[in-house]
Amino acid sequence: METWRAGLALLALWAVALARRPRIAFVLAFLALVVSGASGHSAAMHPMWTEPARALHLMAGGAWLGSLIYLVSHERQDADSFARAAFSVSTIALVSAIVVTITGVIQGLSFLPSPLDVFGSAYGTILLAKVVGLLVLIAFGAYHRYRILPGLVQKER
């Protein structure tokens, strides 16, 4: 599985960086994430639920990060185009945050012996740290969506 995942990821990198084929890169990266969902602890415990949850979790995180990278590298000379891209990225981030939350809960509940173990185990501590990190990212995104982006549109007019 690791060989397939690494090979597909390297092919995706080749497709985007050297061949300049973003659609092929997208398909290869998608396949690498699907393979990632079928490996590791997800494949060992409750695979019917955890493998698809992990694959969706990774895809949502990838969409979130990829859209942020797109926005950072976006041409800023056309403010209207940048504002539209920023609103699109904000929407992708919201959907991704929802998917990451739902799939994270599915995986967390699948790997903990009981929900109360979130407070008394090392794995639970890591889960709580991830929840705090997710909440910080959501707050950061909400601030930008409702405070910064409207200012971009007003400057435009």
C-alpha positions as CSV (number, residue, x, y, z in Angstrom):
1,M,0.0,0.0,0.0
2,E,2.8,2.4,0.9
3,T,4.5,1.8,-2.5
4,W,1.2,2.5,-4.3
5,R,0.6,5.6,-2.3
6,A,4.1,7.0,-2.8
7,G,4.1,6.1,-6.5
8,L,0.8,7.8,-7.1
9,A,1.9,10.9,-5.2
10,L,5.1,11.1,-7.2
11,L,3.2,10.7,-10.4
12,A,0.9,13.5,-9.3
13,L,3.9,15.7,-8.6
14,W,5.3,14.8,-12.0
15,A,2.0,15.6,-13.7
16,V,1.7,19.0,-12.2
17,A,5.3,20.1,-12.1
18,L,6.8,18.7,-15.2
19,A,4.0,17.6,-17.6
20,R,1.8,20.6,-16.7
21,R,-1.3,18.4,-16.6
22,P,-3.3,19.5,-13.6
23,R,-6.3,17.2,-14.4
24,I,-4.1,14.2,-14.5
25,A,-2.3,15.4,-11.3
26,F,-5.7,15.7,-9.6
27,V,-6.7,12.2,-10.5
28,L,-3.4,10.7,-9.4
29,A,-3.5,12.7,-6.1
30,F,-7.1,11.6,-5.6
31,L,-6.1,8.0,-6.0
32,A,-3.1,8.4,-3.7
33,L,-5.5,9.7,-1.0
34,V,-7.9,6.8,-1.6
35,V,-5.0,4.3,-1.2
36,S,-4.0,6.2,2.0
37,G,-7.5,5.7,3.4
38,A,-7.1,1.9,3.0
39,S,-3.8,1.7,5.0
40,G,-2.6,2.1,8.5
41,H,-4.9,1.9,11.6
42,S,-8.0,2.6,9.5
43,A,-7.6,-0.8,7.8
44,A,-7.1,-2.6,11.1
45,M,-10.2,-1.5,13.1
46,H,-13.7,-1.3,11.7
47,P,-12.5,-0.9,8.1
48,M,-16.1,-0.6,6.7
49,W,-16.4,2.8,8.4
50,T,-12.8,4.0,9.0
51,E,-11.3,3.5,5.6
52,P,-13.8,5.7,3.8
53,A,-13.8,8.1,6.7
54,R,-10.0,8.4,6.5
55,A,-10.0,8.8,2.8
56,L,-12.6,11.6,3.0
57,H,-10.7,13.1,5.9
58,L,-7.6,13.3,3.8
59,M,-9.3,14.5,0.7
60,A,-11.1,17.3,2.6
61,G,-7.8,18.3,4.2
62,G,-6.1,18.2,0.8
63,A,-8.8,20.4,-0.7
64,W,-8.5,22.9,2.2
65,L,-4.8,23.1,1.9
66,G,-4.7,23.1,-1.9
67,S,-7.2,25.9,-2.1
68,L,-5.2,28.0,0.4
69,I,-2.0,27.4,-1.6
70,Y,-4.0,28.4,-4.7
71,L,-5.1,31.7,-3.0
72,V,-1.6,32.5,-1.8
73,S,-0.2,32.0,-5.3
74,H,-3.1,33.8,-7.0
75,E,-2.3,37.0,-9.0
76,R,-3.3,40.0,-6.8
77,Q,-3.3,42.7,-9.4
78,D,-6.9,42.1,-10.4
79,A,-8.6,42.7,-7.1
80,D,-12.0,41.5,-8.3
81,S,-10.6,38.2,-9.5
82,F,-8.7,37.8,-6.2
83,A,-11.9,38.6,-4.1
84,R,-13.9,36.0,-6.1
85,A,-11.1,33.4,-5.6
86,A,-11.0,34.3,-1.8
87,F,-14.7,33.7,-1.5
88,S,-14.4,30.4,-3.3
89,V,-11.5,29.3,-1.1
90,S,-13.6,30.3,1.9
91,T,-16.5,28.1,0.8
92,I,-14.1,25.2,0.1
93,A,-12.6,25.6,3.5
94,L,-16.0,25.6,5.2
95,V,-17.1,22.4,3.5
96,S,-13.7,20.8,4.2
97,A,-13.9,21.8,7.9
98,I,-17.3,20.1,8.1
99,V,-16.1,16.9,6.4
100,V,-12.9,16.8,8.5
101,T,-15.0,17.2,11.7
102,I,-17.5,14.5,10.8
103,T,-14.9,12.0,9.6
104,G,-12.6,12.8,12.6
105,V,-15.5,12.0,15.0
106,I,-16.1,8.7,13.1
107,Q,-12.5,7.7,13.3
108,G,-12.0,8.9,16.9
109,L,-15.1,7.0,18.2
110,S,-13.9,3.9,16.2
111,F,-10.5,3.8,17.8
112,L,-11.4,4.7,21.4
113,P,-12.7,1.9,23.6
114,S,-15.3,4.4,25.0
115,P,-16.0,8.1,24.4
116,L,-14.8,8.9,27.9
117,D,-11.3,7.6,27.1
118,V,-10.8,10.9,25.2
119,F,-10.0,12.4,28.6
120,G,-7.8,9.6,30.0
121,S,-5.6,8.2,27.2
122,A,-2.7,9.4,25.1
123,Y,-4.8,9.0,21.9
124,G,-7.6,11.0,23.5
125,T,-5.2,13.8,24.4
126,I,-4.0,13.9,20.8
127,L,-7.6,14.0,19.6
128,L,-8.4,16.9,22.0
129,A,-5.3,18.8,20.6
130,K,-6.6,18.2,17.1
131,V,-10.0,19.5,18.1
132,V,-8.4,22.7,19.5
133,G,-6.4,23.1,16.3
134,L,-9.5,22.7,14.2
135,L,-11.4,25.2,16.2
136,V,-8.6,27.7,15.9
137,L,-8.5,27.2,12.1
138,I,-12.3,27.6,11.9
139,A,-12.2,30.8,14.0
140,F,-9.4,32.1,11.7
141,G,-11.5,31.3,8.6
142,A,-14.6,32.8,10.0
143,Y,-12.8,36.0,10.9
144,H,-11.5,36.3,7.4
145,R,-14.8,35.4,5.8
146,Y,-16.8,37.9,7.7
147,R,-14.3,40.7,8.5
148,I,-11.6,40.7,5.8
149,L,-13.4,39.5,2.6
150,P,-16.2,42.1,2.8
151,G,-13.5,44.8,2.9
152,L,-12.0,43.4,-0.3
153,V,-15.3,43.8,-2.1
154,Q,-15.8,47.3,-0.7
155,K,-12.4,48.5,-1.8
156,E,-13.3,47.2,-5.3
157,R,-16.2,49.6,-5.6
